[in-house]
Structures are given as C-alpha cells and as structure tokens.
Amino acid sequence: MAILLACTLVLGACANARFYAQAVTGQAALLFARRDAQELIEAPDTDPTLVRQLQLVSRVLRFAENELHLPVDGRYRGYVELDGVPVWNVVAAHEFAVEALPRCYPLVGCAVYRGYFTRRAAEREANRLSVEHDVHLYPVTAYSTLGWFDDPILSSFVHYDEAVLADLIFHELAHSVVFVPGDSGFNEAFAGFVGNEGAMQWLARTGADADAYRERLESAGAYARFLGDWRGRLATLFSEPIPDDAKRQLKAELFAAMLVDYRRNRERLGGGRYDVAMATPFNNARLALVATYEDSKRDFERLFAEAGRDWPTFYAKVAALAATPTDQRRRGMAQDP
C-alpha cells in the first residue's frame, strides 16, 4: 500500500488542514520512535524472536537489492514498536457505483483511500462519509512513503511468516520504482505482482517449501476473481434505469446471494480461508478496494514474461506504460499476449 503524506509546506493550501496536520504529526512520531535495527539485534536484552525476524528482514533487503533490483537505500534499517497498527484507511463508494470515491492530494494525485494515524480520526471520517456513501474502514500494517522518508520496520508486521514478510517488503519497495499519481489500480497491482513474484523467488533461493505460499496465492486469486464477478453483477444492476428503492433492494439481494455462492464454492475458494472476511458485511467500497489491488495483477505477469523474467527490463516496460496517458496505459495493460 502506498501513502504519500503531504509536507507542511502545502498545509496552508489544503482544504482539509486537520487531515494533513495529523498526517504530518503521525509520520513524524514514527520517525522519532525509530530504534536502529542492528543495535537491537546486538543488544543482549532484545527478545530472541524479534532478533531472528530483524535478521530475516536484513537478508530479505539484500535479496531485494541484489536480485530484484529494488531501491532499498536506507529503508527498513530502523524499528518501531507500536501499540496496534500505524494507519487506518477509509474507502468510500457511492451507493450505486462500484468505483471508489477518489481522495485527492497535492503532488501525488488521487487514490482510493485516505489514511489516518488514529482509529478515532478514521472513524470520524467514515461516519461523515457514511451519510451518503458505502464506507469501508480497515487497519493497515505497513505503508510506503515512496522514498520520501526511510520507512521503518514496524511491530505490526515484523512477526509475519517468512513468505508474507518478504512479499510485504518487496511490495512496499516496488512503489519507489514506479508510481503513477492518481492511478491506484496500476500502482497497487504492480507492487502486488512484484511482492508475489519476489517472494516466490526468495523461497526458491532459500530452499524453503513454497507450496503453502503458492497455494495461498492461488486461493487469493480465485477469491479476487469471485468478488470481481459479483462486482460486475452489481455494476450491471446500477446501470439499469430503475428507481433507487428497487436498486437498493436488488443490491441487498445480490450481496446475500454472493454469500450463498461463497458457501457453495468454499472449498475452491481457499477451503475456509476467507470465512472471516465473508462474515463481515460487504458493500461497494469493500469490493472497490479488492479490485484496486487485484484486477490488473495478471497483466503484470504477462509483462514480466514478455521481459524474459528480467527485472530491469520489466521495470523499464512498466515505466514506459506509466508515462503514457491513462486511457493509453489501460489499453496497453489490456493487450492480449
């Protein structure tokens, strides 16, 4: 996930000064709370489990730089102990639309989410938007400042298992390779592919058993396609020239049918892996968020294959696409092999 927090230099020009003030103070608090990861590794009183994970991060960063050609620079050299997660995101969509409401920022364009460093602030924004929108509020364990700051290792993700931790770090570093202001779908699908493919290569290099991780990715893809199909059905409904009350009723029926369909296909959709996710009520905003991360990921798989599975060549192809106008970029991504 990529978040670029506005600098205090643009605060005065912002319509919502409170949002940017909390962004600046929240980011500053993280930076000031950093402790050097290597010093923690060498300290005799550091928890052994944390030491092992910090050492793992160090190895993952070397792999990212040497094998995946990702810009590591000074990132993930510090560590911050948090009480919970660093950020809460708010996504909104109109009642009869499957696209997320764009949230726009100086310098970096629009994104599908707005991040808050406290749950209370995020809930306040979610409550404000929920009067006229479908809203989804969710915790974020990691984010990227796109190289503006040296992102630290956070306690919210440091204890992830090896494959997931590697995937997350590769994903966040990828945002510094290519980032298109205002195109969240392109940015997140690109970083998501780099994270997934990079983690598979990491597991192959270390000799770890990649079967469980591969199965997890396959289940995630099947689940995303399942949700995408239902999102398409909702889009069709919303385009119908019928009264809002009728749309509202049919929308509720579609979401209920989606849950029934999931239960019917539970085994092929992860064998229960997504039961908790499905137990939480869905709305347009939740579906829009999934689409942002998943819809274009297969297009990047194709580009990687066309690049001969060579990372610098692949990045050059992605950068060339990123430099084109939005419509041309989307046509380029949709090309068949």
N, C-alpha and C positions, 0 to 999 in steps of 0.2 A: 504494500500500500504506500502511495506517495502523498505526502503532505508537505507543502512549502509554506512556512509561516512568514507572514509579511513582516518586514523590518519596521522599526519605529519611524523611519523616515517617511513612510507612506501613511502613517496613522491619521494624520490630520485630514487626508483626502478621502478617508473611508466613511461610508455611510453608517457602518456599524462599528463604532470605535470600541465598544465593550468587547466584541469578539476578538478584534486584533490585539487589544490590551491583554486579554487572558492568554492569547496565543504566544505573545512575546514573553510574558512573565512565566508561563508554563514551560516554554522551551529553555529559558534562562535557568529556571530551577533545576531542570535535568542536567544542564551543562555544569552547573556549580556543584551538583551532587556526585559527579563522577569520581571514581577512585581508579587508579592505574591498575589494569588487569594483571600485568606482570608482577607488580608488587603484591597483589593479593595471592597470586599463585605461589610466591616465595615466602609469604608470611606464615609462620608456624601455626597460628590460631585460625586460619581460614578453613572452613568446612571442606573436608576431602572431596565431597561430591561436587561442590562448586569449583574446586581446583580442577577436577577432571573435565568439567564442562568448559571452563575457561581455556584449558589446554586444547580441547577439541575445537573451540572457536578459532584459536590461533592456527591450527592445522587447516581448517576449512578456509580461512582467509588466504593462506599461502596457495592453496589449490585454486581458489578463485582468481588470484592474480596470475599465477603461472600457467594454469591450464585453461581457464575460461576467459582469460584476458579482461577481467573486470577491474575497474578502478577502485582499489582498496584504499590507497592513500593512508590517512590516519584514522580511518573509521574502525569502530569496534575494538579500540585499544583501551577504552575506559569501561567501568562497570558501575551501574546504578541499582541500588536496592530500593524497590518500590513497595508501597502498600497497595497492591492491586495492579491495574493496568495504567499505562501512561495517558491514553486518549480514549474518549468515547465519540463515536461518529453518529451523525444524524443524516439519514437519507429520506427524501420525500418524493412523492409522485402524486400527480393529480388523481382524483377519484376514478376517472375514466381514461387513464393513459398508462401505458406500460413503460414509458421512459421516465427516468429520474429527473426531478427538477434540478436544473443546473445551478450550482452555487459558485459564484464568480469571485475572483481575487485579482488584485493588482499583479502584474508581471507574469503570472502563470496561467491566466485564463480561467476557464470554468471546470469544475469537477462535479461528480455526482454526490459528493458527501461534504459535510462540514464537521471538522474535528474540534473537540473541547477537552481541556485538560482536567475537568472535573465532571463527574456524572450529574451533579446538580445543574450545572450550566447546560449540559446536553439535554437534560430533561426539560429545562425551561424552554429551550428552542424547539424540542419535539412537541411540547404542549402547545406552543404558539402555532406551529405548522399544522397540527392535527385538526384544527378547526375546519380547514378546507382541503386537507391532503391526507393520503395514506402515508404513514411515517414508520420508519424502522430505526431503532436506536440499538447500537451494538458496541461491545468493547473491542479495542484494538490493542494487540500485544506488542506490535512493532510498527515503525513507520520510517520513511526516509525523508531527509531534508534536502535531497538531491545534490549533496555535496556542499551545501552552504555551511554546514557545521559537521564536526566529527561525531557522527552518530555513535552512541554508546551501546554496549551490551546491557540489556535490561533483565531484571529478575523475572519479568513477566514472560520471557521466552527462553532464558538460558538453560532451563532444565528439560527442554523438548528432547525427544529422542534424536539420534544422530541424523537420520534422513530428513526429518522435518526441520531440524535446526539448520542443516546445510541448505535446504530448499529456501528457507526464510531469508538467510543471509544473502544467497545468490540473487533472490528476488529483489531485495532492497537495494543491493549494489547495482543491479541492472537499470534501475531508474536513473542512475547517473550516466549511463551510456547513451540512452535515447529517451527523451521526454518531450511530448508534443503538448504545448499549452492548450487546454480545452478539450482534449480527446482522451478521456479516462479509459474508454474501452480499449483503445490502441495501447496505451501505456501499461495498463494492468495485465492485458493478455500477453504482451511482450515479456514483461517481467515474470509473469506466471510461467510462461514457457521456459525461460532461462532458469528459473528456480527448479522446475520439474526435471528438465533435461540435465542440468548441472548436478542435481542430487543423484540422479541415476549414474552419471559418470563418476561421481565421488564414491558411491558404493562399489562400483566396478573396480575403481583404483584401490580401494582399501580392502577388497576381498570380502566385504560384508554381504550377507544374504539380502538380495534386493527384491526377492519375490513378494514379501509382505508389502513393501513400498509400492511396487508395480501394481499389485492388486488394489492398493488404496487409490492410486491414480486412476486406474480403470473404473473403479466404483464411482469416484468423484466425477469422471467424465460422463458416465451413464446417468448419474443423478442430475448433472447440469443439463444434459440433453432432455431428460424427463421434464424438468422445470421449464426449459425453453419451449417445449411443445405446448405446455399449458399456458405459458405466457403468450404464445401465438394464438391460442384459442381466445384468450381474453382480448387481445388486440382486435380480433375479428368481431367479437361482441361489441367492443367500444366503437367500432366503425359503423355499426348498424344504426339506421335512422329511427330509433325507438325512444320513447320517453325515458327520462332519467330514473324514475321509480322502477320501471321494468328492467333497465340495465342494472340497477342496484341489486334487484332480486336475483337476476340471472348471474351476476358476478358472484354473489354469495353461493349460489348453487354450483358454479364452476369450481370454486375453491373447495367446497365439500366433496365434489366428485374427484378432485385432484388427490385428496387424502385417501379416498376409497381406492383409487387407481394405484397409489403408492403401496397400500397394504396388499393389494393383489399382486404387485410386482416386487415385493420387498426383497426377495432373495436375489434377484438380478440387480437390484439397486443397493448393494452393499450388505445384504443379509442382516439388516437391523442397524447398520452404522449410522443411518440418518433418522432413526426413530425420534430422538430428542428434538432434532431440527423440525421434523414434521409435526411434533406435538405443540410447537409454538405457532399460533395463528399466522397465516401468510397474508400478505397484501401486495399491492402493486410495487411498493418501494422495495420490499424484500426480493421480489423477482427481478426488479431492475438491477439491484446490486449484484446478483448472481450473474446476470447477463454481462455486466461490465467486466467481470473477471474471466469469464469462460467463453463467450461467443466467438472470439477470434483466435483462440489459442491454437486450433488446428491449422490456421493459416500460417502461423509462425513455424509450426512443424514442417510444413511444406517448404517455406523459405529456407529453413535450416538444411533440409535435404538438397534443395537446389544449390545451396552454397557449399555442397560437398562435406557437410557437417564440420566446416571450418569456422571457428567462432569469429575471427576478424572479418572474414568475407561476409558472414551472416550479419554482423553488426553494420557493415557498410550497406548492405541491401536494405536493412531496416531504416538506417539513417536516410537513405535516398527516398524511401517511401515517406518518412516523416517530414521531409522537406517539401512534399507536394501539397496542393490544396486538399481540403478534407474529402471532397467528392472523388477526386482522382485517387487519393490514398485508399479509400474504401473500395473503389473498383479494382485497384491493384491487389488488395488483400483478398478479394473475392475470386480472383482468377483461378481457373482450374489448372492443375499441373500440366 
